[in-house]
């Protein structure tokens, strides 16, 4: 009893609210469960920390933000009920109390979600963001800690457990997703307290323009939602590092592994959607939350998911059972979609659907053969396209040569040589003799009293010197050549001094594919951002043509002979598997290198 009384004595004392217990703690405030003394309902009270409370500017901004957020009314936004008076000893915000847990806790307990479930969660959030953006409010700190998920049990389960039954409602009503902490990041940022990283707490979720202190609009929230959706689908953040500084650098450089490379089960289409949301430049992202919502709904509809909220509810009811049934359903659906695209001649997109189905069932020999066949068909099609393009160019050149020959012959047959053409210039009267040049070499020069040409002196402009800052990934090992000069090291952040003319920059490294960038003529400083991709590795498999081979980590089929493998690091350890025998062999791939593999005599590849 004494311990309980001591704990209660440490709780904030508020006139209108009885604070019951602490339920959360963040960089700006501590959250408590409390009871409204007047209305008798339980609420969440967010009390800002003393070091912020003592700043008049913080208190002023706190109230301004609270008033802006209090105007938001949306089923997926935590509602604000009340805010403290500026003169009160404690500064706090009163919001509706949501049961359940945070998305962060759910990810810690369950790990990565099925892609369609992650999209169902994101759809709830994107609706909230679209509403907030329409009211001129940008969240700026979207992360799993700020997403609350309440899961009400089915009525039958509640009755059997002795809990109070909830209304049955429509399917999906038992899963509630709410976004909280609007305006908190903006308030912290205004005070300069986010620069420590410790107070901010979420550098991996910030858009590049937010880190750099630039203009922040709705597309910063699109980026933040992309980070959250990536983590839900893949199981870890796209931008990772050993400390906040490394994480921020990776965000600024735009370096992250594609989702499909980290977890093949995500599939090519969801991975491409994530890439667009996580684009470094705001102009390359979805224009707004509505555009991102439309893209997610379109992919869900293509996969036959008509009611995403129903799917989320079913997953929360029994994650393991749902994921097993969902995987079986997705294999059938993806195979059907792949077959349809294959019939239409879209081999590449058909292969993407088959590849995702194969990730669900990596040991299915029939799927492996289908995907391997599609890859071979696409390789043949690429070869034919290259040959066809070469033939068209040859035919076109021949036609041009033939037409030009006819034209020249006709011209010389009918044309009469033109008279000499005199070259003149702007003149002033003079009695001094000058030489007049003509187009006829046989006409001798004559002394003339014609006007003398006037030549105006042109003063050359003062040379312009400007700076070109480089944003280069990978951050080390890349060299730049300016207009064919000697290459020099070009780590990210390098500043080149050039004149106002146009310049050609060529970026290279020992294991990269060269990239060329043109810097236009200008008298202003410029920034050049470039990703220098690693050269692919060549994996040579010596084995039986009738057997099926697989790159285990990516779930990709391989063929006997040479295989081109794209890498995200200069060296990657992978595993090669022969499906029929189950034999596996480890291989280290290096960018730009060639590695071969074959099994032992008793398990030949």
TAZI-V180622 format. One record per residue. PHI is phi in whole degrees, -180 to 180 (none if undefined). NEAR is the number of other ideal C-beta (glycine too) atoms within 12 Angstrom. Layout:
phi	near
PHI	NEAR
PHI	NEAR
This chain:
phi	near
none	7
-64	8
-64	9
-65	12
-65	10
-66	10
-64	15
-65	18
-68	12
-85	15
-77	24
-59	32
-105	19
-118	28
-67	19
-94	24
-133	36
-94	24
-77	33
-100	24
-164	22
-82	22
-123	28
-173	28
-147	16
-134	30
-72	32
-111	40
-152	37
-112	30
-106	36
-125	34
-86	27
-141	38
-118	22
-73	25
-64	18
-84	14
-97	15
76	11
-99	19
-86	25
-138	34
-104	38
-115	40
-103	49
-103	36
-75	37
-66	28
-57	17
-67	16
-91	32
-61	26
-79	15
-96	22
-62	15
-66	18
-63	30
-61	29
-63	19
-67	27
-58	38
-71	28
-63	21
-66	35
-62	35
-66	20
-67	23
-71	37
-63	25
-77	21
-77	34
-129	17
-151	29
-62	23
-107	35
-122	37
-62	37
-79	27
-97	31
-97	27
-158	30
-143	30
-67	28
-78	17
-55	20
-91	12
-70	22
-61	17
-109	34
-107	37
-147	40
-127	41
-111	37
-132	39
-64	29
-93	30
-104	32
-77	21
89	22
-147	25
-93	31
-63	39
-61	25
-64	17
-64	31
-68	31
-65	16
-80	16
-109	26
77	20
-61	28
-97	38
-57	42
-57	45
-70	45
-70	43
-59	47
-66	44
-63	41
-64	46
-63	50
-63	39
-63	40
-73	46
-69	43
-66	32
-63	40
-67	45
-60	33
-66	30
-64	36
-63	34
-64	19
-95	23
81	16
-108	36
-108	37
-70	48
78	41
-146	42
-79	44
-157	38
-57	41
-65	31
-98	41
-115	43
-105	38
-125	39
-108	29
-118	31
-88	26
-70	25
-60	25
-54	18
-64	14
-69	19
-66	18
-66	14
-66	11
-91	12
89	9
-78	15
-73	11
-64	18
-97	21
-65	12
-67	17
60	17
-86	12
-57	18
101	27
-71	21
-85	32
-111	37
-120	31
-119	43
-133	34
-103	48
-128	41
63	44
-66	41
78	38
-66	44
-62	39
-66	31
-64	39
-63	37
-64	30
-63	25
-94	29
76	16
-87	27
-83	29
-70	19
-77	17
81	22
-66	16
-72	26
-61	31
78	28
-145	38
-62	36
-71	39
-102	41
-89	41
-71	43
-55	38
-68	28
-73	36
-63	35
-82	19
77	16
-85	17
-69	14
-116	29
-131	26
-59	35
-71	36
-68	40
-71	45
-62	46
-63	48
-60	49
-68	54
-63	51
-62	42
-62	45
-66	50
-60	46
-64	42
-64	44
-81	41
-98	37
105	23
-151	22
-71	34
-69	39
-110	35
-129	25
-169	22
-79	9
-156	14
-56	26
-63	18
-65	19
-63	28
-61	29
-65	31
-66	32
-65	37
-66	33
-84	30
71	30
-96	33
-159	37
-78	29
-57	28
-58	41
-67	32
-75	31
-85	28
-150	33
-58	35
-65	36
-66	42
89	43
-68	34
-71	33
-65	44
-62	35
-66	21
-64	40
-63	44
-59	29
-70	31
-64	44
-96	44
-57	29
-64	33
-87	18
-54	28
-66	13
-89	19
-86	34
-59	35
-63	22
-162	27
-64	42
-63	21
-65	24
-67	39
-61	34
-61	20
-66	33
-67	40
-63	25
-64	18
-70	34
-63	33
-64	19
-61	28
-88	32
83	19
-94	30
-84	16
-130	21
-57	36
-65	32
-63	24
-65	36
-62	40
-62	32
-64	30
-67	36
-65	36
-63	25
-157	18
-56	25
-64	16
-65	14
-63	26
-64	27
-65	16
-68	20
-64	31
-61	26
-63	19
-64	23
-66	38
-60	30
-63	22
-66	27
-67	41
-65	30
-64	21
-65	31
-62	36
-65	23
-65	18
-66	23
-63	25
-65	13
-79	13
89	14
-89	21
-66	27
-66	23
-70	27
-62	31
-64	35
-63	34
-68	38
-64	46
-62	41
-69	42
-62	38
-66	41
-64	41
-73	33
-134	28
-65	30
-101	21
-78	26
-64	24
-66	19
-63	34
-60	33
-67	23
-63	29
-65	43
-62	34
-64	23
-64	35
-64	33
-66	23
-64	23
-66	27
-64	22
-64	15
-63	19
-62	17
-63	14
-63	14
-64	14
-64	14
-64	14
-62	14
-64	14
-63	14
-64	14
-62	14
-63	14
-63	14
-63	14
-62	14
-64	14
-64	14
-64	14
-63	14
-63	14
-64	14
-64	14
-64	14
-63	14
-61	14
-63	15
-63	14
-62	13
-66	12
-64	13
-74	12
-76	10
-111	10
-87	11
-99	8
-55	11
-74	8
-70	10
-58	14
-107	13
-81	15
-101	12
-123	14
-151	16
-65	10
-132	17
-132	15
-61	11
-160	14
-97	12
-75	15
-69	14
-140	22
-98	17
-102	25
-81	18
-127	18
-81	14
-100	16
-76	9
-88	8
-83	15
-72	10
-64	14
-124	13
-78	12
-137	18
-100	14
-64	20
-60	18
-85	20
-62	18
-104	13
-109	10
-99	9
-70	6
-108	6
-88	6
-64	7
-68	10
-68	9
-57	12
-98	17
-116	17
-137	24
-108	22
-122	35
-90	24
-105	34
-112	34
-118	38
-129	32
-62	32
-72	26
-132	21
89	23
-94	36
-117	27
-124	40
-114	24
-104	29
54	19
82	12
-75	15
-63	11
-67	20
-135	20
-61	21
-137	35
-63	24
-58	30
103	23
-60	26
-114	22
-96	30
-101	18
-133	31
-87	21
-80	22
-78	20
-73	18
-137	27
-111	23
-110	36
-120	29
-104	36
-141	26
-153	32
-63	20
-124	25
-116	29
-88	22
-57	24
-129	29
-110	20
-130	28
-100	19
-102	30
-68	18
-63	16
-171	20
-108	17
-111	15
-65	18
-140	26
-127	26
-118	33
-107	27
-146	35
-108	27
-98	38
-71	24
-70	31
-68	25
-69	25
-93	31
-108	24
-110	38
-104	25
-107	34
-102	24
-172	30
-91	21
-62	14
-81	14
-90	30
-114	37
-123	43
-148	43
-89	43
-60	27
-61	28
-110	38
67	35
-95	38
-74	39
-124	39
-118	35
-68	26
112	23
-86	19
-128	34
-93	23
-118	35
-78	26
-118	34
-102	28
-133	20
-67	24
-135	18
-136	28
-93	18
-128	32
-126	26
-103	41
-128	35
-97	34
-64	33
-64	21
-97	23
78	19
-71	27
-124	23
-141	31
-79	18
-141	33
-102	23
-97	36
-123	24
-59	30
77	25
-99	23
-126	22
-125	29
-123	23
-147	35
-156	23
-83	26
-70	13
-56	8
-81	8
-136	20
-68	20
-78	34
